[in-house]
Amino acid sequence: MSIKLMDILGQTARMAPELRPRQSSQCSVAIIGGGFSGCMLAAQLLRRDPSSSVTLVDPAPVVGLGVAYATTYASHLLNVPAGNMSALPDDPEHFVRWAQLNYDSEVEAEDFLPRRVYGQYIQSILREEERRSPYRLQIIREEAASVVQRDGTARVILAGGQSITADKVVLALGNFPAGSHRLSGMSSAGASFISHAWTFNAFELQEISNKESVLLIGSGLTAVDLVIALRAHEFTGTIHILSRHGLLPKGHTDGNTVCAAWENEFPRSMRDLLRLVREQIEIEQRHGRDWRSVIDSLRPCTSQIWQSLPIAERRRFLRHVRAYWDVHRHRIAPVISAQIDSEVAGGGIQLHSGRVTGCGEERDAVVVSYRDRKTGETRKICSGRVINCTGPETDCRKVASPLLHNLLGQGLVRPDPLFLGFDVAEDGALIDSSGLKSNFLYAIGPLLKGRHWESIAVPEIRVQIAELAAKLTDSNPKMPEIFEPADASLF
Ligand SMILES: Cc1cc2nc3c(=O)[nH]c(=O)nc-3n(C[C@H](O)[C@H](O)[C@H](O)COP(=O)(O)OP(=O)(O)OC[C@H]3O[C@@H](n4cnc5c(N)ncnc54)[C@H](O)[C@@H]3O)c2cc1C
């Protein structure tokens, strides 16, 4: 029998009977999102407390992959060396050992392995924990549409109307899809404009004729992935890449980099921080090392630096420094970097910098005009296809997701002040629209960028996961904490 329920927004939702955890347990956790973050949190919860029950909710046909590790291309490599990709913070060699046993016995910590191999690694960890704690893990292949709390019990309501009850709910939604509104003028390109690179599949790539040229808008890691995939399909046409700064990700260098150690407190202004980093790079260079060692050395303290900066300075970073930070910090495997460099040198890739100003059609081609960053002149690029590689949207208010609309509508979540994700407390608990820390709703992974800035890659997320798992399996309830309400004018 289906149940009618009035949800908080005043709309009526049809619901089938709720799904209950399979066995009685000390703690039941529903995790929305079954990528790396969701799966590894599930594994950690099962490992720490074999009596806990976990429900993973994700519409993907297979859990554990998310966007990053679902790729089928062997040439899509991890952008972090194997030695730093262990999913378990207390066992740094775990991935290397797993890869030696399951992929190639010659794997070394410095190697950059295929991303699809990493997906298999995540799945194998989850399977192992499931085997050790049978019947404690439930995987539901459906989209979560909303979350409500009644009488101290949380309910995740699925797109199909069924619901799951749990003590705690964790949002592990990953990066939001690319914001196509950024390129809204491109709608006149019709079917030749692909609004989101990550939804573009191998079949569609094969359809691109070698006679055509392709324009990628955005020059970060997504554009690099597209270049690799196009060439894997033996696409021989020209690949134009256009972005505001025209900067491509730098490559890692082979071998170990020696990291600089920071002894002093970090300044609280962008100007002074930049000066400090530049000085440190000069010192490293005098010792025969390069900027990579300095950028890498900032990684363990990035969250601390970010949180100590006043909001205006963080905003300054996003406006003026981010594009440069991204290409130095989010580096690509040496072999990929060499391929991109040689394509740029040989003209296979043509790099343009400027802001898109318009789009039209001429015969069979799409013509995109842009204002050249250096000269200010209007230029045009003719291509057969245009693909949006501008990277994920970060403003949760602009994402077309029923779940986000519902959470925002109920006031259960609010964006962080810079619209990089959600506003969260130190332990990952969501902060609601009135500034109250939730006692049942948490987030992990890229949703926490506003708090930590560095919150999208495995080395940081695995620590968040271990900490949240420890918290959720700790039976001592904490009193709710009050946070400053957000500046209402921001929303
Ligand atoms: C192309 C690419 C390459 C990358 N390469 C690396 C790398 O080499 N090394 C590294 O450390 N990091 C890399 N990253 C960073 C990556 O973000 C993390 O490694 C990690 O995959 C993040 O996992 P996640 O689970 O937080 O997000 P995701 O893997 O994106 O998973 C989120 C999941 O949430 C699900 N979901 C969303 N909304 C709902 C809903 N309403 N209901 C139910 N389910 C929902 C989605 O279906 C998805 O499966 C890469 C990222 C990308 C995009």
The ligand as an SDF file (V2000), in Angstrom:
LIG
                    3D

 53 58  0  0  0  0  0  0  0  0999 V2000
   37.8130   13.0280  -14.3430 C   0  0  0  0  0  0  0  0  0  0  0  0
   38.3400   13.0250  -12.9320 C   0  0  0  0  0  0  0  0  0  0  0  0
   39.5740   12.4650  -12.6240 C   0  0  0  0  0  0  0  0  0  0  0  0
   40.0460   12.4480  -11.3140 C   0  0  0  0  0  0  0  0  0  0  0  0
   41.2640   11.8790  -11.0360 N   0  0  0  0  0  0  0  0  0  0  0  0
   41.6850   11.8070   -9.7550 C   0  0  0  0  0  0  0  0  0  0  0  0
   42.9360   11.1840   -9.4070 C   0  0  0  0  0  0  0  0  0  0  0  0
   43.6460   10.6910  -10.2650 O   0  0  0  0  0  0  0  0  0  0  0  0
   43.2980   11.1490   -8.1020 N   0  0  0  0  0  0  0  0  0  0  0  0
   42.5230   11.7060   -7.1190 C   0  0  0  0  0  0  0  0  0  0  0  0
   42.9000   11.6290   -5.9460 O   0  0  0  0  0  0  0  0  0  0  0  0
   41.3690   12.3100   -7.4240 N   0  0  0  0  0  0  0  0  0  0  0  0
   40.9390   12.3690   -8.6950 C   0  0  0  0  0  0  0  0  0  0  0  0
   39.7470   12.9790   -8.9860 N   0  0  0  0  0  0  0  0  0  0  0  0
   39.0080   13.6210   -7.8980 C   0  0  0  0  0  0  0  0  0  0  0  0
   37.7770   12.8160   -7.4770 C   0  0  0  0  0  0  0  0  0  0  0  0
   36.8430   13.8310   -7.1490 O   0  0  0  0  0  0  0  0  0  0  0  0
   38.0050   11.9480   -6.2400 C   0  0  0  0  0  0  0  0  0  0  0  0
   39.0940   11.0820   -6.4270 O   0  0  0  0  0  0  0  0  0  0  0  0
   36.8090   11.0230   -5.9250 C   0  0  0  0  0  0  0  0  0  0  0  0
   36.4740   10.2750   -7.0480 O   0  0  0  0  0  0  0  0  0  0  0  0
   35.6170   11.7620   -5.3980 C   0  0  0  0  0  0  0  0  0  0  0  0
   34.6690   10.7910   -5.0700 O   0  0  0  0  0  0  0  0  0  0  0  0
   33.2020   11.1660   -4.5880 P   0  0  0  0  0  0  0  0  0  0  0  0
   32.6010    9.8780   -4.1710 O   0  0  0  0  0  0  0  0  0  0  0  0
   33.2690   12.2610   -3.6030 O   0  0  0  0  0  0  0  0  0  0  0  0
   32.4780   11.7460   -5.8790 O   0  0  0  0  0  0  0  0  0  0  0  0
   32.0070   10.9640   -7.1810 P   0  0  0  0  0  0  0  0  0  0  0  0
   32.9810    9.9280   -7.5390 O   0  0  0  0  0  0  0  0  0  0  0  0
   31.6670   11.9910   -8.1910 O   0  0  0  0  0  0  0  0  0  0  0  0
   30.6770   10.2090   -6.7270 O   0  0  0  0  0  0  0  0  0  0  0  0
   29.4870   10.8830   -6.3990 C   0  0  0  0  0  0  0  0  0  0  0  0
   28.3460    9.9210   -6.5880 C   0  0  0  0  0  0  0  0  0  0  0  0
   27.1620   10.5290   -6.0880 O   0  0  0  0  0  0  0  0  0  0  0  0
   26.0910   10.0830   -6.8590 C   0  0  0  0  0  0  0  0  0  0  0  0
   24.9540   10.9950   -6.6710 N   0  0  0  0  0  0  0  0  0  0  0  0
   24.8770   12.3180   -6.9420 C   0  0  0  0  0  0  0  0  0  0  0  0
   23.6610   12.7850   -6.6370 N   0  0  0  0  0  0  0  0  0  0  0  0
   22.9380   11.7430   -6.1590 C   0  0  0  0  0  0  0  0  0  0  0  0
   21.5990   11.5990   -5.6900 C   0  0  0  0  0  0  0  0  0  0  0  0
   20.7290   12.6200   -5.6450 N   0  0  0  0  0  0  0  0  0  0  0  0
   21.2000   10.3740   -5.2900 N   0  0  0  0  0  0  0  0  0  0  0  0
   22.0450    9.3110   -5.3030 C   0  0  0  0  0  0  0  0  0  0  0  0
   23.3180    9.3980   -5.7540 N   0  0  0  0  0  0  0  0  0  0  0  0
   23.7540   10.5930   -6.1720 C   0  0  0  0  0  0  0  0  0  0  0  0
   26.6380   10.0650   -8.2680 C   0  0  0  0  0  0  0  0  0  0  0  0
   25.8680    9.1860   -9.0870 O   0  0  0  0  0  0  0  0  0  0  0  0
   28.0670    9.5710   -8.0410 C   0  0  0  0  0  0  0  0  0  0  0  0
   28.1860    8.1770   -8.2330 O   0  0  0  0  0  0  0  0  0  0  0  0
   39.2740   13.0170  -10.2990 C   0  0  0  0  0  0  0  0  0  0  0  0
   38.0300   13.6000  -10.6060 C   0  0  0  0  0  0  0  0  0  0  0  0
   37.5650   13.5870  -11.9050 C   0  0  0  0  0  0  0  0  0  0  0  0
   36.2150   14.1970  -12.1940 C   0  0  0  0  0  0  0  0  0  0  0  0
  1  2  1  0
  2  3  1  0
  2 52  2  0
  3  4  2  0
  4  5  1  0
  4 50  1  0
  5  6  2  0
  6  7  1  0
  6 13  1  0
  7  8  2  0
  7  9  1  0
  9 10  1  0
 10 11  2  0
 10 12  1  0
 12 13  2  0
 13 14  1  0
 14 15  1  0
 14 50  1  0
 15 16  1  0
 16 17  1  0
 16 18  1  0
 18 19  1  0
 18 20  1  0
 20 21  1  0
 20 22  1  0
 22 23  1  0
 23 24  1  0
 24 25  2  0
 24 26  1  0
 24 27  1  0
 27 28  1  0
 28 29  2  0
 28 30  1  0
 28 31  1  0
 31 32  1  0
 32 33  1  0
 33 34  1  0
 33 48  1  0
 34 35  1  0
 35 36  1  0
 35 46  1  0
 36 37  1  0
 36 45  1  0
 37 38  2  0
 38 39  1  0
 39 40  1  0
 39 45  2  0
 40 41  1  0
 40 42  2  0
 42 43  1  0
 43 44  2  0
 44 45  1  0
 46 47  1  0
 46 48  1  0
 48 49  1  0
 50 51  2  0
 51 52  1  0
 52 53  1  0
M  END
$$$$
